[in-house]
Amino acid sequence: MRLSSPAFPHGGHIPEQYTCDGENLPPHLVWTSAPAEARSFAIIMDDSDAPGGTFTHWVLFDIPGDRTDLPSGARSDGVGVSGRNSRGSIGYTGPCPPSGTHRYVFRVYALDVETLGLTAGAPREAVEEAMVGHTLATAVLTGRYRRAARRRAHR
């Protein structure tokens, strides 16, 4: 399975519109070559460069198995169920590093179940626990973001 985005290449710069300095919308994600047995998908995005340890920016699960992408801006518009991020809110929160360049990792999981049986707002840990034994394949896309010095001073 492969994960990509028309918004940025693997290892490339995440455009500002998908960050706290822009519209704070999730980028368009596209996955290919998923196993035919996939009944649903889950997405987790995190920043392992965060000063306090890994910061989870996005948890989305129970994405229908016939999907091959999520359009830019997809939040809780009927595509999947949004989990809780490390900020404590439900849905996506974009890159917003306090200093330096951080790496943001998007992971898509192909699952052999239609639902994980969790409700909106489930934390990452609950989603990962529910995926145990149900993950058929995983794909990763990494992007980088560095805030302009003037923006860091104002947030």
N, C-alpha and C positions, 0 to 999 in steps of 0.2 A: 504494500500500500504506500502511496506517496501523498504528501500534503504540500500545497503551494498556495501562493496568494498573488493575484495580479497587482497588488499594491506594493509589494517589495519582494526581492529575491531572497532565497535562503542565505542567511548571514548578512543581509543588507540592512540599510537604514529604514526604520519604520517611519512613514510620513507623519508629519505633525498632526494631521486631522484625526488620527487614531489614538492620540495621546491626550494627557490632561492639558496640554497647551493648545489643543485644537478642539475638535468636536467631541472627543472622547467616545468615538464609535468603534466597534470591532471592525477589523478589516475583512474584506471578502476572502473566504477560505474555500479551497477546492481540494477534494481528495479523489484519487483515482486508484484503480486496481484493488478495491476492497474485496474481501472474500465474498463469494456468492452467498454464503450462509449468514452474512451480517443481517441482523434484525433491527439493530439500532446503532447509534453512534453517540459518543460523549467527547467533549472537548474540555481540556484544562489548559490554562495559560498561566505561566508563573515567571517570576524574576528571582533567580537564585543568587543574584548579585546584591540583593537588598541588604542594608546594614544589619537588620535584626534577624537575618536568615531568610529562607525562601518566602516570598510574598506571592500569594495566589491572586491573580487579577481577574480570572474568569473561570467559571464552572458552568457547563451546559451539558445536559444529559437527556436521554430519551428522545434524541433526534431520530426521526423516522429512517428506517433502513433503506428506503428508496432514494434518499438524498445523496447528492454527490458534492454539494457545496452549501455554504451559508453566505448570503449576500452581505455586503457591507452594511453595517447598521443593524443587523439582526440582533435583537435582544430577547425579548419575551413575546415576540409577535406571532406566537403560535407554532414556532419551530423549536421543539424541545422544551425542556424545563430548566429554568435558571437556578443555579445554586448560589451559595453565599461566598463572597470573596474575602480576602484578608482585611479589607477595610470595614467589613461587617455589613456591607450592603449586598443586595441581590442583583446579579447581573455583572456586566463588564465594567471594569475600571481600567482605563488605559495607562500606558507607561508614563511614569512621572518620577524619574530618578532624582534623588536629592543632590547627587554629585556624580560626575564622571559618566561614562558610557556603560549602560547595563544591557545584558542579554535577556531577551524575552522569548520563552519557549512555548510554542503552541503544540499541543499533542492531540491527535484525534485517535480515538479507540473504536475499533469495530467490535461490536458485541453480539453474542448469540441469543440475546433476549430482547423483546420489544420494549420492556420497561425495567428499570432497576427497582421499582417499587418505593421510590422516595418522593417526598413532596418538595415543592419550590422552597428554596432557601436552605436545602441540605448543604452542609459543609463539605469541602473537598474530601476530608477523611472518610465520611460516610459514603460518598460516591466511589472512592477508591476501594473501600471494603466491599461494597455491593458488586463491583466489577470483578472481584477475585473469582477465578474459574469460568468467567464469561468472556474474556478478551480473546478475540480471534487474531487481531493484528493491531499494530500501533504505527503511526507515522508522526514525524516531528518536523516542524518548521521553526527556525530561529531568526529573530530580527534584533536589531540593535537600536537604541535611542539614547541621545544625549541632549539634555535641555540647554538652551542658550543661557548664558550667565545672567542676563537681565531678567529672564523669566524665573529662574530659581530664587532670585531675590524678592520677587513679588508674590510668591505662592506660599 
